Amino acid sequence: MAVVRIRGIVNVRKEVEDTLRMLNLQRNCHATLIDDRPSFLGMLRKAQNIVTWGEVSKETISLLLKKRGRTIGDTPLTDEYAKKIGYKSLDDLADAIYNLKVMLKDLPGVKPVFRLHPPRKGFKGSIKKSYRAGGEAGYRGEAINDLIRRMV
């Protein structure tokens, strides 16, 4: 699953701030990849007015790693890095992340967050409403892939 922070934290409860910190979403337009454990789903429900999330495709994970993946020291992820940790290329690493063989936060020297741009042509709805009510926040399923492609 991919989680993208779409709102700021002014006038937000402390426990929601702590939840965002635990998800490594320190700033607006940051994204991260998580699995669907019940503990993560509880965190998402707690911060559902500030983030949007959904099931991400393997192609989108590969695009995020190639365009926005960074190592400590802010150097881009390359195929050489993937070979150094035991994968043939970034596509193979994306496949391993998609199949939950490895977690993004467990990769040595990789930042667990992707810094994205605001979406091209803006958000389609209000960031204050849920996705089901015509807004942007909350669970959106497969539509997260379109949002991430517009933000890369």
N, CA and C atoms as a LAMMPS dump frame, in Angstrom:
ITEM: TIMESTEP
0
ITEM: NUMBER OF ATOMS
456
ITEM: BOX BOUNDS ff ff ff
-5.0000000000000000e+02 5.0000000000000000e+02
-5.0000000000000000e+02 5.0000000000000000e+02
-5.0000000000000000e+02 5.0000000000000000e+02
ITEM: ATOMS id mol type element x y z
1 1 1 N 0.833 -1.176 0
2 1 2 C 0 0 0
3 1 3 C 0.881 1.244 0
4 2 1 N 0.409 2.282 -0.639
5 2 2 C 1.102 3.569 -0.637
6 2 3 C 0.279 4.563 0.171
7 3 1 N 0.972 5.394 0.954
8 3 2 C 0.328 6.418 1.77
9 3 3 C 0.94 7.757 1.385
10 4 1 N 0.087 8.747 1.09
11 4 2 C 0.537 10.087 0.712
12 4 3 C -0.096 11.086 1.663
13 5 1 N 0.732 11.953 2.23
14 5 2 C 0.21 13.011 3.096
15 5 3 C -0.217 14.183 2.232
16 6 1 N -1.454 14.673 2.444
17 6 2 C -1.982 15.729 1.586
18 6 3 C -2.338 17 2.349
19 7 1 N -2.26 16.977 3.685
20 7 2 C -2.614 18.156 4.468
21 7 3 C -1.569 18.436 5.53
22 8 1 N -1.596 19.641 6.058
23 8 2 C -0.712 20.034 7.146
24 8 3 C -1.263 19.612 8.491
25 9 1 N -0.547 19.975 9.559
26 9 2 C -0.949 19.501 10.89
27 9 3 C -1.28 20.636 11.862
28 10 1 N -1.622 21.797 11.358
29 10 2 C -2.033 22.876 12.242
30 10 3 C -3.391 22.514 12.848
31 11 1 N -3.512 22.684 14.156
32 11 2 C -4.733 22.368 14.908
33 11 3 C -5.115 20.894 14.816
34 12 1 N -4.123 20.009 14.827
35 12 2 C -4.358 18.574 14.796
36 12 3 C -3.963 18.001 16.15
37 13 1 N -4.704 16.99 16.599
38 13 2 C -4.407 16.363 17.884
39 13 3 C -2.999 15.781 17.903
40 14 1 N -2.406 15.732 19.082
41 14 2 C -1.034 15.24 19.26
42 14 3 C -0.899 13.783 18.828
43 15 1 N -1.899 12.967 19.09
44 15 2 C -1.807 11.553 18.721
45 15 3 C -1.802 11.356 17.203
46 16 1 N -2.458 12.243 16.471
47 16 2 C -2.419 12.166 15.01
48 16 3 C -1.044 12.584 14.507
49 17 1 N -0.461 13.62 15.132
50 17 2 C 0.908 14.029 14.795
51 17 3 C 1.894 12.891 15.019
52 18 1 N 1.751 12.203 16.151
53 18 2 C 2.626 11.077 16.457
54 18 3 C 2.447 9.949 15.45
55 19 1 N 1.223 9.715 15.029
56 19 2 C 0.948 8.676 14.038
57 19 3 C 1.633 9.003 12.717
58 20 1 N 1.568 10.249 12.299
59 20 2 C 2.232 10.646 11.05
60 20 3 C 3.741 10.507 11.168
61 21 1 N 4.288 10.81 12.331
62 21 2 C 5.72 10.655 12.55
63 21 3 C 6.108 9.176 12.472
64 22 1 N 5.279 8.299 13.013
65 22 2 C 5.556 6.856 12.951
66 22 3 C 5.471 6.319 11.53
67 23 1 N 4.653 6.948 10.706
68 23 2 C 4.54 6.549 9.302
69 23 3 C 5.603 7.21 8.421
70 24 1 N 6.493 8.015 8.999
71 24 2 C 7.547 8.754 8.286
72 24 3 C 6.972 9.784 7.32
73 25 1 N 5.835 10.35 7.642
74 25 2 C 5.223 11.378 6.802
75 25 3 C 5.349 12.716 7.517
76 26 1 N 6.546 13.298 7.461
77 26 2 C 6.831 14.517 8.202
78 26 3 C 6.298 15.771 7.522
79 27 1 N 6.157 15.744 6.207
80 27 2 C 5.753 16.94 5.471
81 27 3 C 4.651 16.621 4.471
82 28 1 N 4.04 17.689 3.972
83 28 2 C 3.025 17.559 2.947
84 28 3 C 3.647 17.024 1.653
85 29 1 N 2.933 16.215 0.902
86 29 2 C 3.362 15.612 -0.368
87 29 3 C 4.483 14.591 -0.179
88 30 1 N 4.627 14.029 0.996
89 30 2 C 5.534 12.915 1.211
90 30 3 C 4.732 11.626 1.094
91 31 1 N 5.387 10.581 0.594
92 31 2 C 4.733 9.282 0.433
93 31 3 C 5.626 8.193 0.994
94 32 1 N 5.014 7.096 1.395
95 32 2 C 5.75 5.934 1.865
96 32 3 C 4.99 4.674 1.48
97 33 1 N 5.68 3.538 1.543
98 33 2 C 5.085 2.252 1.216
99 33 3 C 4.999 1.415 2.493
100 34 1 N 3.826 0.845 2.753
101 34 2 C 3.615 -0.006 3.923
102 34 3 C 2.881 -1.262 3.475
103 35 1 N 2.794 -2.24 4.379
104 35 2 C 1.971 -3.407 4.081
105 35 3 C 0.626 -3.259 4.79
106 36 1 N -0.233 -4.264 4.692
107 36 2 C -1.593 -4.127 5.217
108 36 3 C -1.778 -4.84 6.552
109 37 1 N -0.817 -4.664 7.462
110 37 2 C -0.959 -5.19 8.817
111 37 3 C -2.051 -4.423 9.557
112 38 1 N -2.719 -5.056 10.504
113 38 2 C -3.76 -4.343 11.261
114 38 3 C -3.232 -3.113 11.999
115 39 1 N -1.988 -3.14 12.446
116 39 2 C -1.456 -1.974 13.151
117 39 3 C -1.326 -0.781 12.208
118 40 1 N -0.888 -1.021 10.967
119 40 2 C -0.805 0.067 9.999
120 40 3 C -2.199 0.564 9.615
121 41 1 N -3.155 -0.348 9.472
122 41 2 C -4.51 0.073 9.112
123 41 3 C -5.13 0.93 10.211
124 42 1 N -4.83 0.623 11.47
125 42 2 C -5.305 1.464 12.572
126 42 3 C -4.69 2.846 12.531
127 43 1 N -3.395 2.917 12.188
128 43 2 C -2.732 4.22 12.049
129 43 3 C -3.384 5.031 10.932
130 44 1 N -3.696 4.37 9.813
131 44 2 C -4.305 5.079 8.688
132 44 3 C -5.693 5.597 9.055
133 45 1 N -6.45 4.805 9.779
134 45 2 C -7.775 5.267 10.2
135 45 3 C -7.675 6.463 11.14
136 46 1 N -6.642 6.481 11.982
137 46 2 C -6.468 7.599 12.909
138 46 3 C -6.129 8.89 12.159
139 47 1 N -5.36 8.778 11.061
140 47 2 C -4.923 9.956 10.311
141 47 3 C -5.657 10.09 8.975
142 48 1 N -6.847 9.547 8.871
143 48 2 C -7.528 9.492 7.579
144 48 3 C -7.924 10.858 7.022
145 49 1 N -7.989 11.893 7.843
146 49 2 C -8.325 13.223 7.336
147 49 3 C -7.111 13.953 6.774
148 50 1 N -5.91 13.411 6.986
149 50 2 C -4.681 14.089 6.583
150 50 3 C -3.951 13.345 5.479
151 51 1 N -4.219 12.045 5.331
152 51 2 C -3.517 11.234 4.336
153 51 3 C -4.519 10.587 3.393
154 52 1 N -3.994 10.091 2.281
155 52 2 C -4.756 9.255 1.374
156 52 3 C -3.927 8.015 1.095
157 53 1 N -4.588 6.879 0.902
158 53 2 C -3.845 5.642 0.697
159 53 3 C -4.636 4.697 -0.195
160 54 1 N -3.925 3.68 -0.704
161 54 2 C -4.546 2.67 -1.537
162 54 3 C -3.529 1.63 -1.973
163 55 1 N -4.009 0.632 -2.702
164 55 2 C -3.147 -0.435 -3.194
165 55 3 C -2.38 0.067 -4.414
166 56 1 N -1.072 -0.061 -4.352
167 56 2 C -0.206 0.465 -5.394
168 56 3 C 0.206 -0.676 -6.322
169 57 1 N 0.411 -0.366 -7.599
170 57 2 C 0.822 -1.379 -8.579
171 57 3 C 2.342 -1.504 -8.61
172 58 1 N 2.815 -2.594 -9.2
173 58 2 C 4.246 -2.833 -9.297
174 58 3 C 4.915 -1.777 -10.179
175 59 1 N 4.236 -1.33 -11.224
176 59 2 C 4.792 -0.304 -12.117
177 59 3 C 4.97 1.025 -11.38
178 60 1 N 4.025 1.364 -10.52
179 60 2 C 4.123 2.605 -9.767
180 60 3 C 5.253 2.542 -8.744
181 61 1 N 5.444 1.377 -8.117
182 61 2 C 6.561 1.219 -7.179
183 61 3 C 7.882 1.394 -7.917
184 62 1 N 7.976 0.804 -9.101
185 62 2 C 9.191 0.941 -9.901
186 62 3 C 9.433 2.396 -10.289
187 63 1 N 8.371 3.101 -10.676
188 63 2 C 8.489 4.518 -11.029
189 63 3 C 8.945 5.343 -9.822
190 64 1 N 8.389 5.08 -8.641
191 64 2 C 8.795 5.801 -7.438
192 64 3 C 10.264 5.558 -7.118
193 65 1 N 10.71 4.308 -7.217
194 65 2 C 12.104 4.006 -6.906
195 65 3 C 13.05 4.682 -7.886
196 66 1 N 12.709 4.67 -9.178
197 66 2 C 13.599 5.249 -10.186
198 66 3 C 13.639 6.77 -10.125
199 67 1 N 12.484 7.402 -9.961
200 67 2 C 12.422 8.858 -10.031
201 67 3 C 12.642 9.542 -8.677
202 68 1 N 12.128 8.957 -7.593
203 68 2 C 12.119 9.649 -6.308
204 68 3 C 12.824 8.905 -5.186
205 69 1 N 13.331 7.695 -5.446
206 69 2 C 14.035 6.953 -4.411
207 69 3 C 15.391 7.585 -4.125
208 70 1 N 15.73 7.741 -2.852
209 70 2 C 16.99 8.372 -2.457
210 70 3 C 17.666 7.536 -1.39
211 71 1 N 19.003 7.596 -1.4
212 71 2 C 19.781 6.971 -0.34
213 71 3 C 20.172 8.042 0.671
214 72 1 N 20.75 7.601 1.781
215 72 2 C 21.259 8.554 2.756
216 72 3 C 22.362 9.352 2.057
217 73 1 N 22.311 10.657 2.136
218 73 2 C 23.224 11.518 1.393
219 73 3 C 22.544 12.113 0.173
220 74 1 N 21.26 11.775 -0.011
221 74 2 C 20.413 12.329 -1.061
222 74 3 C 20.92 12.027 -2.47
223 75 1 N 21.459 10.839 -2.693
224 75 2 C 21.812 10.41 -4.044
225 75 3 C 20.709 9.501 -4.565
226 76 1 N 20.385 9.564 -5.851
227 76 2 C 19.294 8.748 -6.399
228 76 3 C 19.613 7.254 -6.348
229 77 1 N 18.564 6.455 -6.26
230 77 2 C 18.729 5.008 -6.341
231 77 3 C 19.072 4.622 -7.77
232 78 1 N 20.01 3.701 -7.93
233 78 2 C 20.427 3.257 -9.25
234 78 3 C 20.431 1.738 -9.296
235 79 1 N 20.622 1.2 -10.497
236 79 2 C 20.732 -0.248 -10.653
237 79 3 C 21.97 -0.779 -9.94
238 80 1 N 23.018 0.035 -9.835
239 80 2 C 24.224 -0.4 -9.128
240 80 3 C 23.917 -0.636 -7.642
241 81 1 N 23.091 0.228 -7.059
242 81 2 C 22.71 0.029 -5.662
243 81 3 C 21.921 -1.274 -5.526
244 82 1 N 21.003 -1.517 -6.467
245 82 2 C 20.199 -2.742 -6.406
246 82 3 C 21.093 -3.974 -6.526
247 83 1 N 22.112 -3.904 -7.365
248 83 2 C 23.035 -5.033 -7.5
249 83 3 C 23.846 -5.22 -6.226
250 84 1 N 24.187 -4.124 -5.566
251 84 2 C 24.987 -4.197 -4.347
252 84 3 C 24.235 -4.901 -3.215
253 85 1 N 22.917 -4.746 -3.172
254 85 2 C 22.157 -5.396 -2.105
255 85 3 C 21.558 -6.733 -2.544
256 86 1 N 21.864 -7.189 -3.767
257 86 2 C 21.478 -8.536 -4.168
258 86 3 C 20.348 -8.653 -5.169
259 87 1 N 19.999 -7.583 -5.858
260 87 2 C 18.954 -7.63 -6.878
261 87 3 C 19.564 -7.28 -8.227
262 88 1 N 18.943 -7.742 -9.313
263 88 2 C 19.494 -7.494 -10.652
264 88 3 C 19.34 -6.037 -11.076
265 89 1 N 18.188 -5.452 -10.749
266 89 2 C 17.919 -4.068 -11.141
267 89 3 C 16.879 -3.478 -10.19
268 90 1 N 16.548 -2.213 -10.412
269 90 2 C 15.514 -1.574 -9.594
270 90 3 C 14.144 -2.198 -9.842
271 91 1 N 13.929 -2.737 -11.046
272 91 2 C 12.658 -3.407 -11.327
273 91 3 C 12.51 -4.673 -10.48
274 92 1 N 13.603 -5.418 -10.316
275 92 2 C 13.56 -6.601 -9.454
276 92 3 C 13.343 -6.208 -7.996
277 93 1 N 13.945 -5.107 -7.568
278 93 2 C 13.731 -4.611 -6.212
279 93 3 C 12.274 -4.181 -6.028
280 94 1 N 11.699 -3.525 -7.034
281 94 2 C 10.294 -3.131 -6.976
282 94 3 C 9.394 -4.363 -6.904
283 95 1 N 9.751 -5.415 -7.628
284 95 2 C 8.985 -6.657 -7.584
285 95 3 C 9.042 -7.277 -6.197
286 96 1 N 10.218 -7.248 -5.552
287 96 2 C 10.363 -7.798 -4.199
288 96 3 C 9.553 -6.982 -3.199
289 97 1 N 9.526 -5.666 -3.347
290 97 2 C 8.728 -4.821 -2.451
291 97 3 C 7.239 -5.078 -2.669
292 98 1 N 6.832 -5.243 -3.93
293 98 2 C 5.426 -5.489 -4.26
294 98 3 C 4.951 -6.82 -3.68
295 99 1 N 5.805 -7.832 -3.735
296 99 2 C 5.451 -9.156 -3.22
297 99 3 C 5.749 -9.31 -1.732
298 100 1 N 6.084 -8.232 -1.035
299 100 2 C 6.333 -8.174 0.407
300 100 3 C 7.483 -9.08 0.843
301 101 1 N 8.466 -9.268 -0.038
302 101 2 C 9.66 -10.023 0.343
303 101 3 C 10.621 -9.135 1.125
304 102 1 N 10.567 -7.844 0.877
305 102 2 C 11.41 -6.886 1.592
306 102 3 C 10.59 -5.613 1.803
307 103 1 N 10.849 -4.955 2.937
308 103 2 C 10.172 -3.695 3.235
309 103 3 C 11.095 -2.535 2.863
310 104 1 N 10.524 -1.424 2.447
311 104 2 C 11.31 -0.251 2.071
312 104 3 C 12.147 0.251 3.241
313 105 1 N 11.589 0.215 4.44
314 105 2 C 12.311 0.724 5.609
315 105 3 C 13.467 -0.183 6.016
316 106 1 N 13.478 -1.444 5.556
317 106 2 C 14.541 -2.378 5.91
318 106 3 C 15.716 -2.362 4.94
319 107 1 N 15.598 -1.638 3.838
320 107 2 C 16.705 -1.572 2.878
321 107 3 C 17.829 -0.721 3.465
322 108 1 N 19.061 -1.203 3.431
323 108 2 C 20.164 -0.45 4.051
324 108 3 C 20.503 0.817 3.272
325 109 1 N 20.509 1.941 3.969
326 109 2 C 20.915 3.203 3.377
327 109 3 C 19.876 3.88 2.515
328 110 1 N 18.627 3.41 2.51
329 110 2 C 17.571 4.006 1.686
330 110 3 C 16.642 4.804 2.588
331 111 1 N 16.301 6.008 2.169
332 111 2 C 15.347 6.814 2.919
333 111 3 C 13.956 6.18 2.784
334 112 1 N 13.213 6.053 3.872
335 112 2 C 11.917 5.362 3.823
336 112 3 C 10.77 6.23 3.335
337 113 1 N 11.08 7.379 2.769
338 113 2 C 10.033 8.293 2.322
339 113 3 C 10.391 8.819 0.934
340 114 1 N 9.354 9.083 0.138
341 114 2 C 9.529 9.673 -1.189
342 114 3 C 9.011 11.103 -1.139
343 115 1 N 9.854 12.063 -1.53
344 115 2 C 9.433 13.461 -1.573
345 115 3 C 8.835 13.728 -2.953
346 116 1 N 7.56 14.026 -3.004
347 116 2 C 6.853 14.208 -4.267
348 116 3 C 6.49 15.665 -4.493
349 117 1 N 6.178 15.99 -5.742
350 117 2 C 5.655 17.306 -6.091
351 117 3 C 4.155 17.326 -5.821
352 118 1 N 3.545 18.491 -5.71
353 118 2 C 2.085 18.538 -5.723
354 118 3 C 1.58 17.991 -7.061
355 119 1 N 0.378 17.433 -7.1
356 119 2 C -0.077 16.791 -8.34
357 119 3 C -0.251 17.775 -9.491
358 120 1 N 0.122 17.32 -10.685
359 120 2 C -0.095 18.134 -11.878
360 120 3 C -1.589 18.362 -12.067
361 121 1 N -1.964 19.565 -12.408
362 121 2 C -3.344 20.006 -12.578
363 121 3 C -4.129 19.952 -11.266
364 122 1 N -3.407 19.892 -10.151
365 122 2 C -4.016 20.009 -8.836
366 122 3 C -4.808 18.796 -8.39
367 123 1 N -5.294 18.87 -7.172
368 123 2 C -6.166 17.827 -6.66
369 123 3 C -7.515 17.958 -7.337
370 124 1 N -8.172 16.853 -7.597
371 124 2 C -9.452 16.876 -8.311
372 124 3 C -10.6 17.346 -7.427
373 125 1 N -10.498 17.121 -6.129
374 125 2 C -11.542 17.541 -5.206
375 125 3 C -10.934 18.278 -4.029
376 126 1 N -11.755 18.491 -3.021
377 126 2 C -11.299 19.18 -1.816
378 126 3 C -10.451 18.232 -0.971
379 127 1 N -9.35 18.736 -0.41
380 127 2 C -8.524 17.899 0.45
381 127 3 C -9.142 17.776 1.838
382 128 1 N -10.244 18.484 2.084
383 128 2 C -10.912 18.424 3.379
384 128 3 C -12.012 17.367 3.417
385 129 1 N -12.382 16.818 2.266
386 129 2 C -13.432 15.801 2.205
387 129 3 C -12.824 14.435 1.939
388 130 1 N -13.557 13.406 2.285
389 130 2 C -13.081 12.05 2.021
390 130 3 C -13.209 11.746 0.525
391 131 1 N -12.487 10.728 0.092
392 131 2 C -12.489 10.365 -1.329
393 131 3 C -13.882 9.919 -1.769
394 132 1 N -14.584 9.226 -0.897
395 132 2 C -15.949 8.769 -1.237
396 132 3 C -16.921 9.924 -1.395
397 133 1 N -16.675 11.031 -0.686
398 133 2 C -17.568 12.188 -0.757
399 133 3 C -17.125 13.184 -1.828
400 134 1 N -16.218 12.777 -2.722
401 134 2 C -15.78 13.648 -3.801
402 134 3 C -14.53 14.43 -3.483
403 135 1 N -13.867 14.115 -2.379
404 135 2 C -12.656 14.828 -1.996
405 135 3 C -11.41 14.022 -2.295
406 136 1 N -10.387 14.21 -1.488
407 136 2 C -9.097 13.564 -1.726
408 136 3 C -8.612 12.709 -0.572
409 137 1 N -9.055 12.948 0.652
410 137 2 C -8.505 12.258 1.822
411 137 3 C -9.089 10.861 1.967
412 138 1 N -8.374 10.005 2.694
413 138 2 C -8.882 8.682 3.019
414 138 3 C -8.524 7.617 1.992
415 139 1 N -9.193 6.474 2.099
416 139 2 C -8.907 5.314 1.252
417 139 3 C -9.408 5.55 -0.162
418 140 1 N -8.576 5.24 -1.155
419 140 2 C -8.968 5.425 -2.548
420 140 3 C -8.694 4.221 -3.418
421 141 1 N -8.162 3.141 -2.883
422 141 2 C -7.973 1.911 -3.655
423 141 3 C -6.947 2.07 -4.762
424 142 1 N -7.28 1.564 -5.95
425 142 2 C -6.362 1.586 -7.09
426 142 3 C -6.144 2.991 -7.646
427 143 1 N -6.983 3.951 -7.305
428 143 2 C -6.847 5.319 -7.817
429 143 3 C -5.606 6.018 -7.263
430 144 1 N -4.943 5.416 -6.269
431 144 2 C -3.712 6.01 -5.727
432 144 3 C -2.623 6.011 -6.791
433 145 1 N -2.661 5.037 -7.716
434 145 2 C -1.645 4.963 -8.764
435 145 3 C -1.681 6.197 -9.656
436 146 1 N -2.879 6.656 -10.006
437 146 2 C -3.012 7.852 -10.843
438 146 3 C -2.496 9.086 -10.106
439 147 1 N -2.83 9.213 -8.823
440 147 2 C -2.361 10.361 -8.035
441 147 3 C -0.838 10.368 -7.951
442 148 1 N -0.227 9.229 -7.685
443 148 2 C 1.234 9.176 -7.554
444 148 3 C 1.903 9.484 -8.876
445 149 1 N 1.357 8.994 -9.985
446 149 2 C 1.949 9.318 -11.295
447 149 3 C 1.894 10.814 -11.574
448 150 1 N 0.836 11.488 -11.121
449 150 2 C 0.75 12.927 -11.319
450 150 3 C 1.68 13.687 -10.38
451 151 1 N 2.087 13.057 -9.282
452 151 2 C 2.951 13.734 -8.314
453 151 3 C 4.443 13.479 -8.561
454 152 1 N 4.78 12.454 -9.315
455 152 2 C 6.199 12.156 -9.578
456 152 3 C 6.686 13.149 -10.585
